[in-house]
Amino acid sequence: MDTLETRELRYFTAVAEELHFGRAAERLGMAQPPLSRAIQQLERRLGVTLLERNRRGVSLTGAGEVLLHEGRAALDATAAAVRRARRAGGADRPGSPRERLVLALKAAGSHELLQKLLDAYAAEPDAAEIEVLPCGTCEQAELLRDGRADVALMHTPYNSLTGFDSEELMTEGQIAILPAGHPLAARPALSLADVSDIPDLPLARWPRHGTYPPGPGPEVRDQTQLAQLIALGRTAAVFPESARAWLWADHSAVPLTDAPPVVTHIAWPAHSRSLALAGLIRTAARL
C-alpha cells in the first residue's frame, strides 16, 4: 500500500487526538461503528497496529504516533493547497479583480514596517491585493501551514522559522511596558530580572498552542485586553521596541538592557511558486 485517502487520515487523526471512539465519532459527525470499522480496515491495509484498545481506554502505538504526526502535516498540506488554489482563482471572493495574498502577523506588531511594506508593494505594477490577517502570539506558523495565510511577519526568538523560507527585515531591542505611575517606570533602563518578578505587577501570560504557561500573571488573549490591564496597574509586558506605536498615555516604556534582540522576518512556505508572493518578497527585501 502506498496511498491513503484524506478521509482515512481525518478519521484516524480524530481518534488519535481524542483517544476515545465515541468522542471522535461525535466530532466527525458520524456513528461510532463505521468509524471503528474504518480504523480497523486502515490498520489491515497498513499492516500495523495504530491503536491499543483495552478496558482502560485507547492509546497510540509507536506506529500510531508516527501516523498522527505525519497525518496532521498531510492534512494541513491538503487544506493549504485547496485554500491557496481557490484564492489564486478568485473562487473565495467572486468578482475580485486581481489575485490576493494573505499576510499574517501578530496583532499590533511591526506597525511601521508593515505600513512601509504595503505602501511600497502597492506601487509595484501588477501588485496583488494584500489582505492583512492579525493573529495571536505565535499563530503565524499554523496559518502558513494550513493555507489560511500565504506569507507572514515573524519574530525570532519568539517564532520558529522551521519549514519556511524567510528574509530578515529588521532587528530591534526590547522594552518593558509598565503602568505610567509605577516606580519602575521612572528608571532609564531595566533588566529582565527587574521585570520578571515584580510582586505587585506579574507579567501577562499569552497562550501557546491553546494553553497558557503557569504563572501568577493574568491570561491575555489580545493586545487591547493587555493594554487595558497594564493601564489599570494589573500586569506588565515585554515587547519589541516597535510596540511603542500602540502605547496609551497610561503606559510607560523602559528599555531592557539584557533582553535578546528581536529579528523580524518575512516568511513563506518553502514550496511556494506564487509569482505575486515572489514580488512581495522582493519588495520586502528592498526596504
MIDOLUM-726720 format. One record per residue: x, y, z of N, C-alpha, C, CB in turn; residue in one letter. Coordinates in steps of 0.001 Angstrom, whole numbers, plus 524288, in hexadecimal, padded with zeros to 5 digits. Each point is the difference from the previous one (the first is absolute). Glycine has a CB too. Layout:
REM MIDOLUM-726720
XYZXYZXYZXYZa
...
END
This chain:
REM MIDOLUM-726720
803437FB55800007FCBD804AB8000080369804E2800007F8E57FB21804C0m
805FB8089F7F7B78032C804B47FFDD7FCB2804F47FFF3806D37FAF37FB56d
7F40F80491805707FCB1804A38001F7FC307FFB080485800DD800F27F651t
7FD838039E80B857FBF080076803F77FC15804087FE288063E7FD7C80744l
7F4E6801B87F9F97FC0A803DE7FEC87FFDD80422804497FABC7F9467FB11e
8040780B80803667FF8180430803D97FC007FE9D804298027B806807F92Ct
7F9427F6F6805397FBF77FE6F803B88023B7FC6D8042F7F946800DC7F8FEr
80A0F7FB7B80577802477FC6B803CD80378802E4803E77FFAD7F8DF7F94Fe
8035680AD6804C2803598030A8037F7FCBC8033F803CC806E8800537F908l
7F4D1801F58051A7FCA38030B8037C7FDAD7FC84804397FDF2806307F8ACr
8004D7F534805D47FDC57FC5C803D8804107FE81804177F9D57FC8B7F92Dy
80AC1801D9804FA804007FE4B803B2801C68047780383802E57F9467F992f
7FDE880B5E80424801D180471803217FC1D8015680449804CE803717F83Ct
7F6277FC61806927FC0280125803F78004A7FC188047C7FA35803D47F911a
806417F729805BA8004E7FC078041C8051580094803157FA877F9E17FA8Bv
809CC80715802C180515800798028F80030804B98039F804247FBAB7F850a
7F93E8088F8063E80008804A78034D7FC307FF888048F8027F805447F835e
7F90D7F84A806E87FC237FF648042E8012E7FB548038B7F966804127FA1De
8093E7F7EF8039D800F07FB05802C17FAE87FDD38023B80924802EE80238l
7F2CE7FDA37FA9D7FAD37FE218018D7FCB07FFC77FB07800B9803E38094Ch
7FD5C7F7757F5547FD257FF677FB167FAD9803048000D8041D7F7387FEE0f
7F93C808DE805977FB0D802C4800478009D805D37FF197FCDB7F93D80618g
806F7809227FC95800E6805A57FF55801DB801387FA7A8022E800C780987r
8011B7FBCE7F456801DF800E07FAAD7FB807FFAE7FC18808C37FC5480280a
7F3BE7FFEA7FE317FB867FF807FC7C7FC87804CE800468004F7F64E8010Ca
7FEDA80BA8803B47FCD3804B88009F8029D804AA7FD587FC787FC8380880e
8089C803E97F81E802EE804407FD7F7FF9B7FFBE7FA198061D8001580787r
7F9D77FB297F6517FFC67FF457FA5C7FA6F8001E7FDE08081D7FACA800ADl
7F3FE80530802D37FA8E800087FE517FE527FAD87FDA0800CE809777FE81g
800F17F228803CB7FEA97FADB7FDF77FF0F7FC428048B80550801A77F7D3m
7F8B07F9CE806F17FF237FC0980401805207FD4C8015C7F6CD7FEAD7FCCCa
809787FF0A807E3804D77FD87801BA801557FAFB7FD1A7FE56803E580894q
7FDDF7F88A7F66A801777FB017FD7A802CD800A87FAC97F8627FC138045Ep
805B0807407F805802F4800877FB168056280274800BD7F787800CB7FB6Ap
8090280285808938052B8023880119803B47FBB7801D47FBEC808AC80256l
8025A7F40380131803407FBAC801DF801947FC6F7FB847FB858006C808AEs
800B47FE6B7F3DC8013C7FC987FB92803FD8028F7FC5F7F7077FC1880093r
8087B809027FEAE803A6802B57FC86805917FFCF802267F8BB805E47FD11a
807DE7FABA80816805397FFCD8025A802327FA797FFA47FDA38075A80621i
7FF217F4BD7FAD3801C57FA927FF8B801B97FEC97FA687F9E97FD6F80749q
8031A804727F4E88016A7FF257FA8A8052A802BF7FEBB7F6737FF397FD9Eq
80A4B8058080483804E2802CF7FF1D8049C7FCF78023E7FB23808848002Fl
804447F55780479804357FCF3802658013C7FB2D7FCB47FD4580332808E9e
7FEBF7FA3D7F4FE800F47FB6A7FCB4802E3801897FB087F7F07FBBE80397r
8068A808987FA1A8028E801B17FB2A805AF8017A800F67F764803277FCA5r
809A47FF71807CD8055C801868013C803437FB68801F37FCBC808E68021Dl
800B87F33A80027802CE7FB8A8022E8026E801148054D801BB7FD3C7F701g
7FC3F806C080BCD80203801578052C7FB6F801458039E80870803697FC13v
7F8927FC25809097FC2D801AA803E3800F5805B5801547FF557F6D7803A8t
7FCAC80C5A7FBB3800728059A801057FE1F80179805727FED3801917F686l
7FD4F7FB8280B6F7FD918013E805017FFAA7FB28803617FAE4807327FBD2l
806847F957809247FF357FBDA803CE7FABC800ED8029B809CC7FEE780184e
7F2DA7FD1E7FE7F7FAD580071802417FF887FC198047F7FC2E802F47F751r
802667FEF680D477FF127FC89804707FBF4802798038E8092E7FC677FF7An
7F5EA8012F804FC7FBE9801F38037E801468055D802327FDDE7F6D780240r
8071180A9A7FDD58017780528802067FF4C804567FBF4806577FB94805E6r
7F8E6802E97F5347FF24803F17FBFB803387FF077FB247FDFF8064B806F8g
8036D7FDD97F660802CA7FFC17FB0A8052C802E8800917F77D7FF727FAEBv
80CAA7FE58802EA805168029B8000B802A77FF177FABF800D87FEE2809D7s
802DD804827F4E3802CC7FF9D7FB0E804A87FC4F800717FD29809177FDC9l
803AF7F3D37FE38804D27FCFD7FF9380433803897FDAC7FB007F76F7FEEBt
809CA80676800AF80421803007FD7E7FEA1801587FA62806777FBA9805CAg
7F73D8008B7F7627FE68801087FA967FBB78041A7FFD5802697F6D87FD80a
7FA16808FC8065A7FBD2803DD80041802118057C800EF7FA1D7F91680352g
809DC8076680007802618051B800F680244802417FAFA802047FD5380935e
800917FF547F3B98024F801C77FB197FBBC801BE7FC348079D7F9E680155v
7F449802F57FE217FBDC801637FC537FD24804F1801B57FEFD7F68D7FDBFl
8005980A32807607FD74804C3801D58033C804C77FE7A7FBF57FB0980781l
8092A804BF7F982803698046F7FEB9800078010F7FA24805917FDEB807C8h
7FB3A7FE027F51D80049800AC7FA587FAA1801417FDB88079D7F9D37FFB4e
7F452803CF8028F7FAB6800E37FE0D7FE3A80592800C27FE037F6CE801E3g
8033D80B788029C7FEA780586800D9802818036E7FBDD7FF3A7FE5F8099Ar
805D1800A77F550802BD8031D7FC0C7FD807FF497FAA1808537FF328052Aa
7F6187FBF77F99D7FD917FEF67FAE97FAB2802AC7FF90804B27F76C7FF93a
7F84080880804997FAE6802977FFE7800A3805E77FF8C7FC377F8BC80560l
807AC809737FD64801108059A7FF82801848015B7FA63802DD800508096Bd
800717FC617F43F801BD801087FAAA7FB727FFBB7FC29808D07FC6180241a
7F3A57FFED7FE907FB707FF8A7FC9A7FC7B804C280082800757F646800C4t
7FE7E80B48804237FCC1804A1800E38028A804DA7FDB07FC7B7FBF08082Ba
808B08046D7F868802CE8048A7FDE77FF95800347FA168062D7FFA98078Da
7FA647FBD57F5DF7FFB17FFDE7FA4C7FAA5801C97FE1F806847F8B57FFD9a
7F56680586802CE7FAAC801827FE7C7FF29805D7800C87FCC67F70C80265v
804BE80AFD802297FF228058A80125803098037B7FC377FE8E7FDC180971r
8065D800D77F5948032C8035A7FC987FE347FFB07FA53807927FECA8060Fr
7F6B87FCA17F8367FE077FF817FAAC7FB0B803387FF4B803E97F7087FF60a
7F88B808B5804737FB32803107FFAF8012E805DE800257FB1D7F8A880457r
808A9808D87FEF88015C805858006680274801EA7FAE68014F7FF02809B9r
802277FDD17F40480296801927FB267FC18800717FB87808377FBA88030Da
7F3C2801017FD057FC15800277FBDD7FB708039080115802957F7257FDF5g
7FD6C80B60806A37FBC580391801557FB077FD67801BB803D1805ED7F9CEg
7FC3E7F4E98071C7FB3A7FD418017B7FE2F8015F80577802A17F8D57FA24a
80105808F28092E7FE808015A8055B7FDA9805768004F8070D7FA2980352d
7F981808E17F8737FDDD805507FFF17FE60801457FA67805B7802D5807B6r
7F5AF7FB4D7F6987FE48800E17FA997FFDA805D27FEB17FABB7F7C18006Bp
8071F8097A7FAED7FFFA8056E7FE4B804DD80307801647F6997FFA7800D7g
80CFA7FDED8022F804CE802BD8016380334800F27FB15800007FBE9808FFs
801F2808D77F6308028E801447FB07805897FDF17FF7B7FA8B807CC7FFCFp
807E77F65980454805757FE627FF96801457FBEC8042580265808D17FC64r
8023C7F4EB8030D801BE7FC0C803C3800958026E80568804A47FB187F8D6e
7FA9A801AF80B228003D801E38055D803DF7FCBA803137F6AF803217FF85r
80C787FF80803CF803887FD6E803A07FE4D8014C8058D80773800647F979l
7F8D07FBCC809F77FEAB800DC805818050B8003D803267F7467FB5B7FEF9v
80975808FE803B5804AB800FB803267FE8E7FFC0805C4803EA805A27F8DEl
7FE447F6A5809FC7FEDB7FF57805938043A8029F803457FB577F7857FE29a
8030780AD18061F803BC80235803AF7FD6F8007A8054A80498804E07F8D6l
7FEAA7FB3A80B377FE00800B9805457FD4380540800578072D7FA60803BDk
7F42A805A27FEA57FCFB804D08006B80346804588026E7F7C47FABD800CEa
80830809C77FCBA802C6804B6801C4805EF7FF887FF807F8AA801A180623a
809417FA637F746805A47FF517FF7C802188028B7FB057FF467F7AB80506g
8057F80A6C7FB40802E2802097FB767FCC9803E27FCD4804ED7F7A17FFAAs
7F85080BF1802EE7FC538036C7FD3E802B9803627FBE57FA6C8001A80802h
809CE8027E7F979802A38037C7FC53802417FCFA7FB6780213806118075Be
800687F5757F9C7802387FCC67FBDA7FBB67FE0B7FC5B807527FD54805F9l
7F454801017FC3C7FBAB7FE107FCCE7FDF6804357FC5C7FDA17F9CC80719l
801B980AEB7FAEA7FE038043B7FCB4803BE801397FB8C7FB50803AF807B8q
809BB7FC557F963803E0800EC7FBDF7FFAE7FBBA7FBD8805E6804818067Ck
7F98B7F6A67FB3A7FFBF7FBA07FC557FB248005D7FC96804E97FA6E8065El
7F6968069D7FBFF7FB2A800467FCFF80029804787FC177FB2B7FC2B8078Cl
806E18085D7FA1380043804797FC7B803BC7FEEF7FB747FDFD805F78078Ad
806917F7C17F9A9803D67FEF07FBE47FDFA7FBF57FC278072A8022F80639a
7F63C7F9C77FBB67FE187FBE27FC857FB73801F67FCAE802DF7F93A8067Ey
7F9B580A037FBC57FB8C802077FD0A801C2803377FB507FAC38001980836a
809EE802207F8158020C803247FBAD8023F7FCB17FB96801E8806FB80669a
7FE9C7F3DC7FA778022F7FC907FC047FBEF7FEDC7FBC4806037FC02806B7e
7FBA6803977F4607FC487FE927FBE77FDF97FA70800D7804988060C7F9BBp
7F66F7F9338054D7FD787FADD8008F800437FDF480596802437FE1B7F6BDd
7FDD78055D80D1C8000E7FE44805757FAEA7FD378014E805F0807758026Fa
7FA717F454800917FB5A7FD3E801CF7FD87802FA8047E803D37F7677FD2Fa
7F74280774803DC7FD688023080494802327FD5A804DF7F7C0801F07FACAe
809718011580944802087FDD0804D67FBCE800568043C8093E8028F7FD7Ei
7F54B7F8FE8048C7FC717FFCF8047A803477FF21804E67F87C7FC727FA71e
807368071D80951802F17FF86804E07FCC97FCEA803E4804A9808897FE5Cv
7FDAC7F353803C27FD4A7FC8A803A9802B080055805517FD407F9E97F8A3l
800C38095480B038024A80020805417FEED7FAD8802CF7FEDC809CF80067p
804E57F478802B67FF5B7FB0A802C6802668006D8056B800207FB047F77Ec
7FF3E800DF80B8C802297FFE180536805D07FECE7FFF87F7577FD3D8034Ag
80AED802B480161805907FEEF80087801577FA917FDEB80056805EE807CCt
803867F9CF7F4CF8021D7FB0F7FDF47FC0B7FCD47FCDB805F27FFE180798c
7F618802A27F6267FC407FD387FCB48015D800367FA307F94080204806A3e
80AB6801167F7F680121800B57FA778017C7FAE47FD56802DA8090E801F9q
800387F3AC800A3801CF7FB237FD8C7FB667FC797FEA0808698009E80505a
7F3DC7FEE57FE897FB6A7FCB77FEF37FCE88021B7FB597FF8D7FD9780987e
7FFE2807897F6287FD13802577FBB1802B67FF197FAC67FC92806BF80629l
8089F7F95D7F9D1802DE7FEE47FB307FF7C7FA447FE74806488072B80230l
7F9FF7F565801A37FFF37FA637FEC27FABF7FE307FDF0806AD7FEA6806DDr
7F512803807FB267FAEC7FE097FE347FD978035C7FBB07FEAB7FC55808DFd
80446807837F5307FE43802E37FB787FC808049E80110800D37F7E37FB7Ag
7FE0F80943809677FCE7804B08011480320804F27FEED7FAF97FB09806BDr
80A298048D7F9298035D8046C7FEA1803FC7FE3B7FBF57FECD80406808F6a
802E47FF9D7F3CE803FF7FEE87FC0B80566801B5801C87F93D801017F91Cd
806F4802D180A56804EB80257801AD7FF158024080566802E38020D7F6AAv
801507FEA180C697FF59801EE80552804B980331801AE7FA687F8448021Ca
804AF80B67801608043D80293802CB800BD7FD06805197FE12808F77FBE7l
806AE7F4FD804EC801207FCC280484804C280223802DB7FC207F8237FB83m
80425806B580980803E68027A803598031F7FBE6803037FA3F807EC800CCh
80AC47F7B57FE128035B7FC9B803218024B803488046D802247FA297F828t
7FE848038580C827FFCB7FA71801437FA977FDF38016D80904800FA802F2p
7F2D2802097FC797FAD97FE48801C27FD5F7FC417FC387FF2B808658049Ey
8018D7F8667F6467FDB07FC987FC0B804187FC5B7FDBF7F963806E07FDE4n
805067F461800E0803787FC577FD617FF54800777FA1C7FF9B7F9E5807B6s
804B9806627F57F7FFEA800567FA4E800C27FAAF7FD6A803708090F800B8l
7FC807F2C680253800DF7FAB87FDEC7FBF47FEAF7FBDF803E47FD3D8088At
7FDE7801177F2F27FC887FE767FBC77FE7F804667FC507FCBB7F94F805E7g
8053180B6E7FB2A7FEAA804787FCBC804E6802737FDA07F816801A08058Ff
80736800E77F5F4804018037F7FDFC7FF0D8055B80261800E47FADF7F77Ed
80335808408090F7FF488050F8028A80438803D97FE5B7FBCB7FB8780793s
802EE809787F92A803B6804477FF3D7FFED80357804E97FEB67FFFE7F61De
805EB8016480BD68005D803598049D7FEEB805A47FE6F806887F9DF80430e
7F606808C07FEC67FE7C805517FEB5801DD80415803E17F8677FC377FBB2l
8079C8027A809588011680402803EB801BB7FD7A8051C7F96B805FA7FBCCm
80A307FC91806F7801AA7FE4A805337FF2780485803C7806B97F9AA7FC3At
7F71A80528808467FEE680417803DC800957FDD9805827F9E0804667F9B5e
806A37FF3280A08800457FE89805757FA937FF1F802438084A80507800D6g
7F79D7F9F18044B7FB0E7FF078029A7FF21803ED8046A800B27F67C7FDB3q
7FA4F80A3A803A07FE7E803A4804177FC557FD5A803D980118807867F9CDi
7FEE87FA7580AF17FC0D7FE87803D77FBA4804097FFBB806B97FB99805EEa
7F470802A17F9AB7FB868038B7FFF27FD627FFB18055B7FEA87FEE47F620i
8012C8059580C8F7FE3A8004B8056B7FBC08041E80091808D97FD1D8031Bl
7F41A80296801267FC6C804548012880325804FF800CD7F97A7F9C98041Ep
8049180A967F9F180305804DA8001880182801AA805817FB6E802A67F7EAa
801607FC2880BFA80123801B880551803357FC43803397F7EA804BF7FF84g
809BD7F6E77FE50802F07FC278030E8058F80201801067FA9A7F8A37FC17h
807A88064A8088280550801E4801318041C7FE6C7FBFF7FD897FF9880942p
802147FBA87F49A803E17FE4D7FC2F7FFA6803067FAE77FFBB7F73980405l
7FBD780B317FAF27FF53802EE7FB258037E804D47FFCE7F6D47FCC67FF8Fa
80B21804F4804EA803688049C8002B805AF7FEAC7FEE27F9EA803F580666a
8076F7F70D7F9618056A7FE6E7FF0780183801107FA517FF427F91A806FFr
805A4808357F7F0801AC800B47FA908008C7FAD87FD158049880810802C1p
7FC4C7F3AC80018800907FAD57FD987FEFE7FBE18042F80694803677F94Fa
7F8177F7EA804EB7FEF57FBA480384802927FB1F7FDC87F77180409802FCl
809007F7F88004F801CF7FADA7FE417FB597FC4B7FFF58092080190803A7s
7F7907F9F27F9E77FBDD7FC14800087FEC87FE3880588802C07FD1B7F71Al
801428029780C3C7FF1C7FE748056F7FC99803FB802D48089E7FB5F8000Ca
7F80A8099C7FEA17FCE480416802847FA2F7FF467FF0E8077F806117FF02d
7F70D7F8257FC507FA717FFC07FEA27FDAF7FA85800698018C8077C7FA23v
801BD7F491806BE7FE037FAA08000E7FD627FE878051B806FB7FDB97F9D5s
7F9FE8054180A507FDCF7FE87805137FE88804E080318805647F7C080009d
7F6FA80B517FDD37FDFE8049C802BF7FB417FE438032A803498064C7F8E6i
7FCEB7F9D580C447FBC47FDC5803267FA93802187FEAA8067E7FEE7806FBp
7F9188062A7F8017FADC802497FEFF7FEBF8007A7FA32800EC804D380850d
802847F9167F44A7FF4F800C67FA66802037FB367FCF6800DC809D08013Dl
7FC877F1BA7FF56801DD7FB4A7FD477FF64800837FA197FDA47FAA6807D4p
8060D803157F55B7FFE28003E7FA4F7FB337FD257FDD8809D68007F7FFDEl
7F3DA801C97FC1B7FB7D7FD947FD768019A7FAE77FD5A7FBF2808DE7FEA0a
800447F38F800E0801027FAE07FD967FCC97FF797FB04801E87FBFF808D8r
800CC802A37F2E67FD867FF387FAEC7FF637FA2E7FEEA803D1808757FCB5w
7F80D7F5FB800847FF617FA6A7FEC4803C67FE487FBC57F6A18009080284p
80B2A7FAA67FDFB803217FD767FBEE7FD967FABD7FEE980847804B1802BCr
7F6267FA7F7F85F7FD767FB237FE6B7FB327FEEC80365808AE7FC797FCF4h
7F47F807AB8045F7FB117FF61802BE800577FFAA805DE7FD147FBB47F83Dg
8079A8046580A11800827FFA0805A78036A80474802077FEE47F6347FF8Et
8003180B4C80556802FB804318026B804617FDC38035D7F808805BE7FFEEy
80C9C7FC947FFFC804377FE3A803767FE8D80138805AA806C18016C7F8DBp
7FB6C7FBA980AE27FED180117805828023580539801B37FFF07F675801CCp
7FDBA80BC88022D801EA804F0802157FBAE8032C8026E806F17FFF47F958g
7FA7080405809A07FC1480322802BC7FD84804437FCA7804E77FE308080Cp
7FD6D803127F37D7FE03804487FCD07FACE7FEBF7FD748091A802A57FE6Dg
7F3FB801587FFF97FAEB7FF237FD89800917FD7C7FA9F7FC7A807AB804E8p
7FFA07F53D7F9A37FFD97FDA87FAD27FDBB803FF7FC2F7FEFD7F6D7803D3e
803D680A447F8037FE32803D47FC2D7FF627FD6A7FAB08046F8073E804F7v
7F7D97FAC17F8037FECF7FDC27FAE680153803A67FB797F8FE7FAEC8044Ar
8071A80A387FCB88011D803A27FBC08028A804E88022B7F86E7FC797FACEd
8097C806C280190802FD80496801807FCA980414802C9805D97FE4F7F876q
7F5368024F806057FC95803D58028B7FF0A7FE90805B57FBBB801D97F75Et
803527F9308099A7FF3E7FE2F80562804F4800F9803337F9967F9237FCE5q
80AE6805AA800D0804F5800DB802BC800C9805C78013D803CC7F82E7FB7Al
7FB3080B3A800AF800C580595800CF7FCB2802018048780201801017F681a
7F9327FD29809E17FC9D801CC80439801E27FE11805497F88B800277F9C8q
8092D7FAEC8067E801DD7FDE3804F7804F8802C7801D57FC0A7F75B7FDA9l
8076280A177FEB4804AA802F98017A7FE668056480205805687FB257F944i
7F70A8076F804047FE4A80531801A07FD837FFEB8056C7FEA58024B7F69Fa
7FEC17F95980AB17FD7B7FF7D8051E803C97FE5B8044D7F7CE7FDBC7FB5Fl
80D228016A80333803D97FE7C803E67FFB17FA5D801A17FFC1808F180302g
7FE497F39F7F9757FF5E7FA7D801568043F7FC797FDCE7F697801A980051r
80C628003B7FBED803EB7FCA57FD9A80416803567FD377F9587F8C97FEEFt
80AC3804A67FF4D80415802617FCC0801117FC537FB7880410804C7807C1a
7FEE87FD0E7F463801217FCC47FB73805408017E7FDB17F66C7FF0B7FE31a
80BDF7FD557FEF1804E2800E27FD2E7FED47FF957FA32805857FC6E8077Fv
7FBFA807A07F57F7FED3800407FA70804B7802277FD0D7F66580142801EFf
809BB7FDEB7F8DF803F3802A87FCD67FF52805EE80041800647F8347FA0Dp
803BB80A95804CC80004805B3800377FBA18026D7FCC0809947FFA380168e
7F51E7FDED7FA347FC07802337FC837FA948001B8026D805407FCD57F891s
7FA048008280BD47FAE88001C8029E7FEA3805648021A801467F6B280252a
8028A80CCF7FDE27FEDB80558801C77FBA2802777FCC280950800F1802F2r
7F5E97FD1E7F8487FC1A8025B7FC867FA747FF898021D805D47FDF37F88Ca
7F9167FE0280AA47FA9C7FF5E801E57FF508015D805C87FEEF7F9167F954w
805038091D8092D7FF8D80121805987FC108045C80119809437FD238011Dl
7F426802628035E7FC55803F6801CE802E2803EE803707F87F7F9897FF95w
804D680AC6801AA80243803DB8038F800C67FDBD805717FBC48071A7FAD9a
801577F4CE80679800707FD7E80520804717FC108004C7F681801448010Cd
80C7E7FE2F7FAC58044E7FC3B7FFCA8053E802D58001F7FA587F9BD7FAEDh
8099E80376806DE8056C801C67FF82803337FB937FDAF7FF1680630807B8s
804A07FB307F4FC8037B7FC2B7FD998058A800F7801E77FA307FF4E7F80Aa
8084C7FC96809FC8054F800788020D803797FC0D7FD287FCA880309808EAv
807B77FE9F7F4D98036E7FC557FD428020E7FBB78039D80283807357F9F2p
7FE0F7F423803E18023A7FB8C802D68059E7FF3D7FE107F7007FBA180120l
80CAE804A28026E805817FFF67FE768020A7FAA77FE77801348076D805E0t
7FC687F4627FC328022C7FAC17FF157FC4D7FC667FD0F8051F8011C80811d
7F6A9800FA7F5D77FC657FCB97FCFC802567FEE07FAA27F83C803CF804CFa
807127F7737F9258021F7FED57FACE7FD4E803507FBD9802117F6D3802DDp
800BD80AAC7F9057FD84803047FBD17FBBD7FCCE7FD548085A804F87FEA3p
7F3AF7FDB17FF7F7FBC57FD867FD1A800DB801107FA337F9AE800FD807A6v
806667FAE07F54E800D68007B7FA5D7FADB7FED97FD3A809937FD61800D8v
7F49C806567FC157FB327FF467FCFA8015F7FDCA7FAA97FB9480771804C7t
801C87F4587F9C6800CC7FD6C7FAF47FADC8000C7FD04807317FA3D803B3h
7F91F805D67F72C7FB847FEA97FCCD800CB7FA547FE667FE9F8096E7FCB4i
7FD747F34D8044C800917FA5C7FF4C7FB887FDE57FCA78049D7FF48808B3a
7FC857FC837F46D7FC1D7FDB97FC848012E7FA317FF557FEC6808A87FB49w
7FD647F42C8030D800F67FA647FF3D8045A7FF107FC107F6A87FE3080221p
80CC67FE357FF288049F7FF207FCB77FE987FE2F7FA83804F87FDD580806a
7F68A7FFBA7F73B7FE997FDDE7FAE37FCE4803D27FCA4800047F73B8040Eh
7FF1A80D877FDCA7FCA2803AC7FD2A8022C8013A7FA947FD30803D68088Cs
7FF477FC7D7F3928016E801787FAAC7FCD7804C27FE338024B7F69D7FE09r
7FB7F80C49805A47FCBB8047D7FEAE803578048F7FE107F9667FD20806B2s
80575804CC7F49A802DA804837FDE37FEB5804ED803187FFFA7FBE17F712l
7FB1D8049580AAE7FE848048F80320802FF80013805257F7137FFF17FBE8a
809717FB848067D802EF7FFAC804E6805BD8014F7FF167F9BD7F93480355l
80876804E37F86C805778013A7FECA800C7805E77FF79800EE7F7517FB74a
7FB4880B57802298005B805A57FF837FFD0802BD805427FBDF7FF3F7F751g
800D17FECF80C3B7FFAC8024C80542805157FF36802F67F65A7FE6380020l
80C037FD097FF55804FA7FEE9802A68044E803987FDEE7FD477F69B80155i
802DD80A2F7F997803EE803837FDD07FF568058E80215800587FA707F7F1r
7FAD280743808797FEFB805348021F801CA80057805A57F863801027F9F4t
8066A7FAF8809248018E7FFFC80588805E480028800997F7F17FB098022Ca
80AD2802187FA7B805B37FFC9800668028F8053D7FEBD7FF927F6957FDA2a
7FDA980CDE7FF8A802368050E7FE947FF028042E804317FEBD7FD9C7F69Dr
7FDFB8013A80D367FEA5803FB803F3804CD80181803437F6C97FC758005Fl
END
